[in-house]
Amino acid sequence: MSDGKRASEAPWIRTRLRTAPGAASALAVLVLVTAFLAAAFPRAVDAYETKGLRHDITTAPPSRSVVEIARPQPGLELPQEQREAATRSDELARVGGKLLKALPAPLRADTSSVAYGVRTTKAVVATEPWLPRPDAVPPRLSYAAQSGLEEHATLVEGAWPATPAEVTEKSGAVQGVVTEETADLLKVKVGATIALPASLRKTVTVTITGIIAPRDPLGSYWSADPLMRSPSLVPDPGSPFPVFFWTGTVLLAKDAGPVLLGTAAEPALYWRVPPDATALTGPDGSRLRAAVATLESGPGLLKVREIAGGTAVVGTGLGHLVEANARMRDAISPVIAVAALGIGSVAAVVLLMTGALIAGRRRAELALIRSRGGSLRGIGGRLLAETAVTVLPATALGLLLATLLVGEGRWWPGALAAAGVGLLVCVALPLRTTLQHIRPVLGTPREDMVSARPSRRRTVVELTLLVLAVAAVTALRRRGTSTEGGTDLLVSAAPVLVALIAALVLVRLHPLPLRLATRPMARLRGAIGFLSLARAGRSSAGGALPLLALLLALATAAFGGSVVAGIGDARDDAALASVGADARISGRSERTTLPEDLVRTVSGLDGVRNAAPVRVEYGIALPKPASDAAADGDGGTGTGSGTGAAAATDSRVAALVGVDPASYARAARAAGLPEFPHERLRPGGAVARTTGSGFDRVLPAIASPGVAARLGKEPRAIETLSGNFSVRVVGTTERAAAVSPTDFLIVDSRSLERGTPTTLLLTGTPDPGKLRAAVAKDGEKYAVQLRSDERARYVDTPMQAGAERIYLTAVAAGAGYALLAVLLSLLQTAPERKTLLARLRTMGLTTAQGRRLLAFEATPQAVLAAGGGLFTGWAAIALLSPGIDLVPLALAGVAGSDTSPVTLRTDLWSLGLPAAGVVVLTAAVAGVQAWWASRRGSITELRAGDSR
């Protein structure tokens, strides 16, 4: 019987696919695209998390990423031979090999850069007279006998260090080399000797036999301890005065380690293991953090001590790097979940719409089969087999394309997502179609929304969804997208729930304005307007799905576009806040002033619209708060913490900004800052005395809110390098274009005793080459900062770039699904429109009138849906923006960037463009339908017994 059943089903499936190849192909393409997007999303997330983890480890300074295992010198209670044997290169290599094998997974070593050896942990004073002595302090040198020197360096001059005889703790002479940079700064030449004090004898003579150049100066071999590569000028911690001395490293032969045991420089044995990030993946982050933790203070450390000695310790900053990466991932993931849930919901609704369209087209056929004795199980099985033949290959192909085109990632999340798409289509279409034929139906009843009243069950479901939406929006506004337990799906689904509620409300309300509009239209001459509005007001109750798809798609596109636009705006604002204008010229030191010729030359360059000379002086000590000064009668420059209004800001120091009021106001306006009240800085603009000397001169000042609260309304004395004077606060502003601190005082530079500018703010688009050339004529004392260069610093890390690409894809997919929803909605009612047009043509309707009728019928619903989508997108952004911070996506990882919260801002393009596309596509499709119907005869559409 089963063989007969299979034999009977095969011709049915083949016949159906041959009968409607277009519908089957369209369904396959839709499933293919949706399965590809569903499978690509988890792989894209895995890919950018993997690249982000590798990027953070490989770009971090080796001093932070290298795992260093160190132990003190062997104990003095041991025999000399045993102590020396522990420091020889062969023994160190043997121990190093065991340590590499003992590393816990997924931590793996970059074996090409592993280094081990013996070094001094205490710098030794070098008394040679030919060494440089800044501030008359001799340099202090460290010594290291490290492996792999010849593999990681190139000999520039002299010879490699060697050990002609076996080096022991009592050896009196060894050979060493220094890098080119060390030789240049410390004046070291080949053949020079340096005396290394020893405990068992007077000194060990270190002969410099060569000068070398690192092959990879920034690699872990040379940068794990930067002093091996480059000497440094450091302050003397024991001196009460600012005294500096040189410190550097001399590299000994790899077998010269035993000689360091005889010194008082506290030698130590070490093994430096740089991590190999090429095999790490994003999900390995938590395991890697646990592996580092166990090495530092866990079972891994016990195993290390079994190999390297009981006093061995493990030190690394790798755990902090992985933890910072995890924090960024945890901050980005909930924001990405919002886009994923939005697009997933839109795709699911569009797939259900496709199933409804197919079911509607085959309703009469299946009703006939049902009336002739067809069972629901048989009908459902045939539909399932027919759908699976089309859907399953398309799903597999979508998964294959996602696997091939999207970067490396785990395969099973993508496979589950693609399988979910295929399962939804395979189950939804047979189930929806079968449920419509539980009872045989005679004819096709009308489903006008006029007569279809919502049931109580529907009301309960809608109220439940409303409660969920309110809860999700409230939670998102209060605590944001991040939670301690990971991503909260209810919070991330807030935009979807908002769109769902808006769709349900619009489904209930949108026939009302259409019906009201039919009343005045009924009084006009002609039937086109009345017929179009009447039919639009009697749309099918099944129109909830198209409307829901439209609102979800438009809200998702608007939300994603606002995220992308917010990232760009935040980076633009941060670059502008850092530079202060389109270009900035200032001295390399704070007190360097700009000559008048330079100001005049730069101001006259092509593209410069405004030049604002500014004098900036940081660290100005402010007087005590006004309330404290009134209490003790002291208006001096105390540094008390302040009380009252000033206690909240505690502004003890501020930046003094001397400006030309008119040009500075233009610069602030061009920078988008609040309007600067420059007229108040003029001598006649406020009650002030700009004549006299010292504190008798009272200058009007614009202050930040914190400084204004501290100074009060009375004149207060200020001591600066620009002169001593008193200030009276005549206005406040939140930001200043010339300084980044939040506490500042702005005065007229012409009222200062020394008002020569230290900074020049330029507005416009000057040529960068010409600008730098004009500044370079005055030497290297001046630096040029461009807003465009500062903006370029905010280069996306792989994690940020991947998340931004996902949101761009969300915008495009949302717009595409919105247009597809419109197309499916119009195709679902196309047969009915054709029949109506054919009947009206028999009553005298012209071709032109038929085209206008179809266009006018479709346009009102499209306009209402587009308007609802605009409102839903705007409302979702307005409601959710307080709970979404875009700092991890926009500014994280850039040193010195402004880390104040970056909230969502409505992007008009992503909000309005898809909505306008919906209206245009609706009108275009309706016009094409009318044109195509007018070219065909009415005989086919007016067959006897047709129920349409």
N, C-alpha and C positions, 0 to 999 in steps of 0.2 A: 504493500500500500504506500509505503514511503517512496518507493521508486516511482510509482505512478504519480504521486504528488509532486515529486521533483520534476517529472517529465511534463506535468501540466503547468508548473510555475515558470519553467524556463521560457516557453513561448510567450507567456504573459509579459514577463519582464522585457524580453527582447522586443515585443510588439509595442509596449508602452514607450520604450526609449526611442524606437523608430518613429512613433507617432508624434512625439513632442521632443525632438532633439534640442531645440532652442531653449526650452525651459530647463531641461536636464543640464545643458552646458552652462547656462547662467547660474544655476544652483551650485554646480561644481566649482565655478570660478569664485563665487561668493564664499563658499566653504574653504577653498584654497587660500584666499586672501586672509580670511579670519583665522584659520588654523595657523598660517604663517605668522600673523601678528601675535597670536596667543603663545605660540612656541618661541617666538623671538624675544618676547619680553623677559622671561626669567633668564634666558641665555644672555641677553644684553645686560641685565643687572649683574649676573655673575661675571661677565666680561669686564665691566667697568670697576667692579669691586676688586677683581684680580689685578687689573692694571694699576688701580689705585694703591693696593698694598705693595706691589712690586715697585711702583714709582716712589712711594714714601721711604722704602728701605734703601733703594739704590741711590736716591738723590740726597739722602741724609748724610751729614758729615760722618766719615768713618769713625771718628772718636765717639759717636753715639751708637752706631750700628754694630761695631765689632764686639764680639764676645771675647773678653780677655780673662784668661785663667792665670793667676799669679800666686806665688808662694814665696815666703822669705828664704834667705839662703839656708843651706843645711845647717843644723845645729852645731855649735862649737864642741859639743861632747862627742861628736863623731870623729873617726880617724880622718886625717887629712886626705888620704887617697879616696876615701868614700865621698867626702865633700867635693873634691875636685871632679870625680867621675860623674856626679849628679849634674855638673854644669857643663859638661862637654856636649858637643853638638849631636853626637850619635845617641847619647842617652836622652837628650831633649827631643830628638826626632822620634825615638821609640815611644816615649810617653805621649808625644803629640799625636801619633798614629792611633794610640788607644783612646785618647780623648775624642778624636773625631768619630770613632766608631761608637762612643758612648753618648753622643748627642741624641737627645730625644726627638722623635719625629714630631712635627714636620721640619724641624730645624736641621738644615744641611749646610755644610761648609763649602766655601769657594776655595777649593784646594790650591788653585794657582796663586793665591795671595796669602796663604797661611804663613805666619811668621812666628819664630820662637827664638829664645835666646836668654841672655843675662844682661841686666841693666842696673845702673845705679839709681836709686830712688831719691837720693839727696844730692843736690847740685854741689859741686866742689869749686872753691875759689881758685881761679887761674891767675898766678902772679907774674906771668911773663910780661916783660915791659913793652913788647911790640903789640900786645892786644889792646884794642880801643877801650878807653875809660871815660865815658860820658859822666859828668859830675864827679870825676876823680874816683869812681868806684870800679874795682876790677870785675871782669865778667865771671860768671859761674857756669861751669860746664857739666854736662852729664855724659856718661859713657855707656855704650851698648855694644854687645857682641851678638849680632842678629843674623839669622840664617837668610840665605837667598839674596845676598847683596849683589852678586854679579848678575843674577837673573833679572833684577829689577832696576838696574842702574847701568849707565854707560860711562866708561872711563874717559874723562876729558883730558887729564894731565897726570903724569906720573905712573904709578903702578898700583895694583890691587894689594891690600894688606895681606900679609902671610904670616905663618908661624913656622919659621925654619926649624925650631926645636919645640919639643912639647912644653906648652905653657903650664906653669903650676902657680900655686898661690904665692910662691916666693920668687917668681920671675921678676926681673928688674927692668925689662924693656919689652914693649909690644909695638905693633904697627897699627895705624888707623888711617881713615880717610874722612873727608868732609864734603858736603855738597857745594855746588858752585855758589849758591846764595850765602851759605855760611862762610865760605872762603872770602867772598867779596865784602861782606859786612864786618867780619871779624879780622880781616887782613891776614888770613892764613895762607901760607905758601907751601909748596911741596918741599919737604926736607925740614920743615920747622918741627920743633920738639916742645912738648907740653909736659910739665911735671905733675904727676898725679900722686898726692900724698897717700902713704900707706902706713899701716899700723905696725907691721913686723920689720919694716926697714924705712929708710927716710922717704924715698919716692920711687915711683914707677915712671920711667921715661916713655912717653907715647910719641912715636915718630910719625908725622904725617907723610905718607908715601904717595898719596894721590888725591885728585879732586874729581868728583863724579857728578853726573847729572841724572836725576830720576827719570825713568822712562814714562812713568805715569804719576806725576806729582800729586794728583788729587785722588789717587787710588788708596786703598786701605793700607797698603804696605808703608806708604810714606805719610799718610795723613791721620792714621790712628794716633800717632804722637807727632803733632806738627813740628816740634822742635827738631826732629830728625832731619826734616827738609829745610826749615827756615829758622834762623835765630829770631829772638824776640827781645825787644827793649821793654823791661818791666820795672815798676817802681820798687824801691827798697822798703819792705814792710817794717823793718826795724828802725827806720829813720823818721824823726819828727818833721822833716822837710821833704818836699817833693824831689827825691833823688832817684835816678834811673840807672840801671846797669844792664849789660847784655847777658843773655843766657842762650845756650845752644847745646848741640850734641855732637860728640865725636864717635864715629863708627869704627869699632875694632874688628879684627878678623873673627870669623865665626867660632874658631877654636880657642879664642883668647879669653873666654869667660872665666876660667879659674883665677886669673890674676886679680879680678875684682873682689874675690873673697878676702884678700888681704888689705882692703881699704876700709876706711870708716864711712864710706858713702852709702851704706846700707843697701848692698846689692840684693836683687830679687830675680827669681826665675819666672819667665812668663811665656804664655802661648796665646797668640792673637788669632782668632778664628773669625774671618769675615763671613757673614751669612750669604748663601746662594739663594737669591730670590726668584730665579728663573722657573723653578718647579712649584712655587707657591701659588695657591689659588685663593680667591676671596673667602670661601668658607674655612680656609685654614687659619684665618686670623685668630679665632678664639683658641684653637689648639696651639698655635705658636706662642700666644701670650702665656698659656699654661706651661708650655715647655720652658720658656725663659724663667718663669716663676720657680719652677722646680729646680732649675739650675742654680738660681741665686740663693734659695733658702728652702730646699725640699729634698726629696729622695735623689734628685739628679745631682745635688751638691755632695751628697754622701758617696755617690759613685765616683764623682770627680776626685774626691779626696782619697778614695781607695787607689786611684791610678796615680795622681800627682803628688800625694802627700797629705797628711792630716791637717796641715795649716793652709791648704790652698783655698783661695776665695775666687768667686766669679763675679765680675763686674761688667755691666753692659747697659746701654740706654735703649737696647732693642725693644724691651718691654714697653717703654714709654712711647716709642714710635708706633708700635702696634696698637697701643691703647688709644693714642690720638687718632689713628686711622679708624678704629672702631667707633670712637665718638662721632667722627664725621659721617661714617656710614649709618649710625643710628639716627643722626639728625636728618640725613637725606632720605632714608628709607620711608618714613611716614609720608613725606611729601610726594614721593614717587608712588606710594600706594594710592594716593588720591587720584592720580592720573590713571593708574591701572584699573581701579574699580570703575572709574568713569567710562573709560573706553570699553572695558569688559561688559558693563551694563548696556551700553549702546549697541555693541555687537550682538549681544544676546537678544535684545529687542528686535533688531533688524532681522536676525535669523528667524525669530518667531513670526515677524511680518511676512517673511518669505514663505514660511509654512502656511500662514493664513491665506496668502495669495494663491498658492497651489491648491489648497483645500477648497477655496472658493471656486476656482476654475473647474474642479472635478466634482463639485457637489452634486450636480444633476446626474452624472455618470454613476457615482457611488450610490446615490439614492435609488437609481434604477436597479442596480445589483442587489441592494438591500431589499427592495420590494419583491424581487424574484427569488428570495430565499437565501441570499448570501449571509453568512454568519459574520458577526463582528470579529471573531478570531481570524477567520479566513481573510476578511478585508484588511485587518490590521497586519497580518503576516505578509500579504502581498505588498502592501505599502511599505512595510519595513524592508523587505527584500529589494523592492524597486529603489527605495531611497539609499539603502546601504551600497548598492552597486555603483551609485554615483558619488556618494559622500565619502565612503571609506578611502578610495584611491585619492580623492582630492585632499583629504586630511593627511594621508601619508606623504603626499607630494609636498604639502605645506610644511610639514615637519622636516622633511628632507631639505627643502630650500632654507628653512631657518637654521638648520644644523650647518649647512654649507656656507651661508652668507654671513651669519652673525658669529662674532668672535667666540673664543673658547669658553665653555661653560659646562655645567652638569647637564647630561642629556635627559635625565628622568623628569625634572620639573617641566621642561618644554614638552616632553612626550605626554605627561599628564594633562597639560593645558590643551594641547592639540586633540587628545582623546576626548576631553570634555566638550570641545566644539563638535566633533563628530557625533558623540553620544547625544548631545542636545538636539541636533538636527534629525538624527535617526529616530529618536523617541518622540520629539515634539510633533513632527508632521503626522505620523500614523496615529498618535494619541489624539491630537486635535481633530483629525478627520473622523476617527472612529467614534468619538464622543458625540459628534453631531448626528450620528445615525443610530443611536441607541434605539430610537423608535422610528419606524418608517414615516417619512414626511411626504404628504401630497402637495405638490406645488412648492413655491418659494415664498414664504411670508415676508412681508415688509418689516424692516427693522428700523423704522424711523425713530430718531431720538426724541421726537415729539411725544410719542406714545410709550417709549421705553423708560420707565421710572426706575431709579436705582433701588436695588433690594436692600433689606436690612443687613444682610451679610456684607454687601459691598460697603455700606456705610461704616460698619464695624472695622473692616479692613482698612478703610481710608483713615479713620480716626487713629487706629493703631500705628499706621505709618506716620501720621502727623506727630504723634507722641515721640516716636523714634527719631524723627527729624529734629524736633525741638531739643531732645536730649543730646543728640550728636552735635548740633550747632553750639549748644551751651557748653558741652564738655570741650569742644575745640576752642572756643573763645576763652575759656578759663585756663586750661592747662596746655594748650597748644597741641601740636601733632605728636610730640615725643612723650613716651611714657616709660616708666621703669621696666615694665615687662615686655617692651618691644612695641610693635605697631598695633594700635587699637583699630580694628577693622570698622567698628561702629563710628569712631571719630573720622577715620579716613573716608568713610562712605557718606559724610555729611553733604558734599555737593550733589551726590546722586539722590539722596533723600530729599533735598531741597527741590531738585528738578522733578522728582516723582510727585511730590505734593503739588507743585505748580501745575504739572500735567493733569492731575486729577481735578484740581480746581478749574482749570481751563476747559476740561472736557464737560464739566457741569455747567459752566457759565457761557461758553462761546456761542451756543445757538441763540442766546437772548438778544445780543445786539443785531444779529442777522435777521431775526424775526421782526425786531422793531424797525429795521431799515426797510422791510418789505412793505410796510404801511404807506409811507410816502411814495415808494416806487409804484405801488398799485394805482395811484392816482395819475401817474404820468402816462403819456401816450407811448405805445409800444410795449411788447411783452418781454423783451429781452432782459431788462433789468429785474423785473419782478420774478421771472422764471429762474434766473441765475441765483438770486438771493433766496428764493423759496427752496430750491434744491440744496443750496449750501447749508441752509438751516435744518434740513432733514437728512443730514449725513448719517451714515451708519454708526451704530453704537460701537462697532469694531474699530472706529477711528481713534479710540484711545491709544492703541499701540503706535500708529504713526505719530500722533502728537507726543506721546512719551518719548519715542525715539528722537524726534526733532529737538525737544527741550533738553534731553540728556546730551545729545550731540552738541548742541549750541552752548550749553553750560560748560561742558568739558572743554570745548575749543576755547571759550572765553577764559576759563580758569587757567588752562595751559598757556595761552597767549599772555595772560597777565603775569604768570610766573616767569616766562622768558623775558618779557619786557621789564619786569621788576628787577631781574638780575642785571640787565644792561643798564637800567637807570641807576641802580645802586653802585655799579662800578664807575659810571660817569660822575656821580656825586662824590664818591670817594676820591677819584682822581682830581676833581676840582677842589675839594677840601684840602688836599695835600699840597697842590701847587698854588691855589688861590686865584688863578686866572688862566688864560690860554697859554701864557709863557711867563716865566719868572727868572729874573737875573738877580743874583745876590752874591755876596762875598763868601769865600770858603770858610772864613771864620766869622764869628758873630759881630765883631767890631769893625770889620772891613767896610769902608764906605765906598760909594760909587762916585766917580768923578763926573763933573758936569758934561764934559765932552762925550763920555760914553752914553749918558742919558740922552743927550741931544742926538747922537748918531743913531741909536737904537730906535728912538721915537720917530725918526724920519724914514725908517725902512718901509718898503712896500708891504701892504697888508696889515700894518699896525693902525688900528682905529683909535686906540686910547692907550696912554702910558701914564701910570700912576706911581710916582716916586713915594716910597714909604720908608720910614726909619723904625726899625724894630729893635727893642731891647728887652731881653728876657730876664726873669728872676728879680723883678722889682718888689722889694719888701713893702707890704701894705701896712698902714697904721692899724692900731687896735680897732675893733668894731666900735661903731658910734656909741652904742649903749655903754661899753666899758669906759670909753674916753669921757663920757658925761659923768660916770660914777666916780672916777679918780682924778678927773681934771687934767689928764695927760693925753695929749694928741700926738705923741711921738710915734715912732715906728716900732711898736711892740709886736710881738709874734704870738700873742695869746690866741687861744683857740676860738674865742668869740662866743657870744651868746645871742639870744634872740633870733632875729632874722638871719644873721650871718652864721649862726651855728649850724644851719642846715647845709651851707655851702662850704664853710671853713676855708675861705679864700685867703691864704696868708701871703702868697706871692702872685704876681700877675705879669703880663707882658705889656710894655708900653709901646704904643703904635702911634708914631707921628706921621700925619698924612697931609696931602694937599686936599682939602675937603671936596672941591668940585671934581677933580679927576678920580679921587677914590670913590665918590658916589657913583660915577659912571662905571667904574670897575666892579663895584658891588652889584649894580643893577645887571651888568652883563653876566655876572656869575650866578645870577638867580637868587641872591640873598635878599632878605627883607630891605625895604626902602631905607636908605641911610639918611638920617636927618642932618645933612652936612651944614645947613644954614645955622644950626645951633652952635657950631664950633667957631663961628666968626665972632670977633670981639663985640660986635653990636648985637649979636643974636642971643645973648644971655647976660645976666648981671655978672660981670667979671672984670677984674683989673689985670690987664696984660702988661701993664707998665710996672716999673720998680725993679727990684732985684730980690733974689732968694725967695724965701717963703712968702714974701709980701705979694708976689705975683700970683693971681688966682686965674687959672686957665679953665675954661669950660671943657668938659670931657664927656664922651660917650663911653659907657662902661657895660661890661657883661652883667647879667642880673646878680651873680654872686658878689662881684666887686662892688656894685652899686649898693647892695644890702649892707656890706661891711663899712663902706665909707659914709653912708647916710647922705643928707642934703646939705650939710655945712661944708665949707672949705676944709680940706685935710692936706697936711704937708706930705710931700713925696720927695725922696732922695733918689736921683738917677744919675747916670753918666752923661745924660743929655742936659743936666742942670737941675738945680733944686727949685721947687716951686710948689704951690698949692693947687689943688684941683677941686672943682665943684661939679658933681655929676648932674648933667642937664638932660640926659636921655640914656636909654638902654637899647641894646641889640643882642640877639642870641648868638650870632656868629660874626666873625671878622674875616675878611678875605685874605689877610696877610699872615695870620698866625693860626696854628692848630690848637693851642691851649684854649680851654673854655673860659679862662679868666684873663681879662685884658682891659686896658684903658686906651682910648683913642683920643688924641689931641691934635691940634693944628701944629704941624711941624714948624711953621714960621714963628710960633711963639716960644720955641725952645731955644736955649742958648747954643746948643749944638744940634742942628736939625738936618745935617747932611744925610741923605737917604742911604740906607744899607740894602734896600731891595727895590726892584722895579717890576711892577706888575703890568703885563702887556695884554691887551685885548685885541683879537683879530687873528689873522692867519699868516703870519710872516713866514718866509722861507727859512726852514731850520738851518740849512747850510749857511746862508747869508747872516743869519742871526748869530750863530756860533762864531763865524769869521769876524764879525764886528766886535764881539766880546773878546775874542782871542787877541786882538790887536793891543789890548791893555794888559796882556800877560795871563798867567794861569791863576790869578788871585780870585777870579770870578767864575761862578758856575751858572749854567743855563739849564733850567728845568722846563720841559714842555708837558703840557697837559696830555697830549697824545702819547708821549713816552710813558707817562705815569699810568695812563689807561692800559697800555700794552703790558704793564707789569701784572695785571690781573689775568694772566694766562690760565686757562682752565687746567686743573689737574685732571688726570684721567677719570677720576670719580665725578668731578663736577661736569666735565664735558659729556660723559655718558648720561648723567641725569638730565642735562640740558637737551641732549639729542632725544631722549625719551619724551620730554615734554613737547619738543617740536613735532615728533611723530604723533603725539596725542592731539595736537592742534590739527594736523593734516588729516589724521584718521577721523577725528570728530567731525570736521567739515565734510569729508567724503561720505561718512555714514549718514550725515544729515541730508545730503543731496540724494543718497540712495533711498533713504526713507521716503522722501518726497516722490521719487520715481516709482517705488513700489506702491505707495498709496494711490497714485494716479493710475497705475496699471491695474490695480485691483478693481477700480470702478470704470475702467475703459469699456468693457462690453456694454455696461448699462448706459454709458454716454452715447455709444454708437447707436444703440437701439433707440434711445430718446431722439437723437438727431434725425434718424431715418423716419421716425413717426412724425416729427414736426415738419420734415420736408414734404411729406404727403399733404400737410395742412397749409402749405404755401410758404414755409420758411425758406428764405434764400440762403445761398452758400455763405455769403458774408455775414448774415445774421447768425448762422450756425456757428461760425468761428467765434464771433463775439460772445455768443451764449456760453460756449465751453470755457473761454478765457475768463469771463466774468464769474462763472460758477466756481472755478478753482482758485481764483485770486483772493477772495475774501478770507477763506480758510488759511491760505498761505500767509497772508498779511497778519492775521491773528496769531498764527503759530510763530512767525518770525518775531512779532512784537512780544509774545510770551517768552520766546527764547532770549531776546534782549533783556527783558526784565529779570528772567531767572538767572542769567549769567551775571548781571549787575548785582542782584540781590545776594547771590552766592558769594561773590567776591567781597561785598560790603559786610556780610555777616561773618565770613570766615577769616578775613584779613587780620583781625587782632590776634588770632591764634596761630598764624603761620609766619615764621621768621625765615627769611631767605639768606641769612648770613652764611650758613654752611655752603650754599650753592653759589653765592656771589663773591664773598670776600675771604673765606677761610683759607688759611695757608699763605697769605701775603703779609709779610712783616710790615708793621706800621700802618696797616689799613684800619679804617674806622670800623669798629665792631658794634656800633649801635644797631638796634633791631632794624631789619629791612622788611617792611610789610608789603602786602600785595597792593598794586594799584591797577585800576581798570585800564585795560588796553583797548582803545576804541577800534583799532583795526581787527583784532581777533574777535571782538564783540559784534561789530557791525557787518564785516565782510561775509561771514558764513550766513548770517540772517538775510542779507541782501541777495546772496546766491540762491537761497531757498525760494525767494519770491521770483527771481528771474527764471530759475529752472522750471518752476511751476507754470509760469506763463508760457514759456517756450514749449514745454511738453504738451500743454493744453492746445496751443496753436498747431503743433505738429499733428496731434490727434484729430483736430477739426479738419486740417488740410487733407489728411489721409482718408478720413471718413467721407469727405466731399468727392473724392476721386472714385469711390466705390459706389456701386448701385445699392438700392434699398431692398432688393429682393431677398438677399441673404439674411438681413437683419429682421425682416418682417415675416419669417416663416410661420405658418400656422402651428399653434401649439407651443410656440416658444414662450417661456415664462418670464423672460428677462424684461 
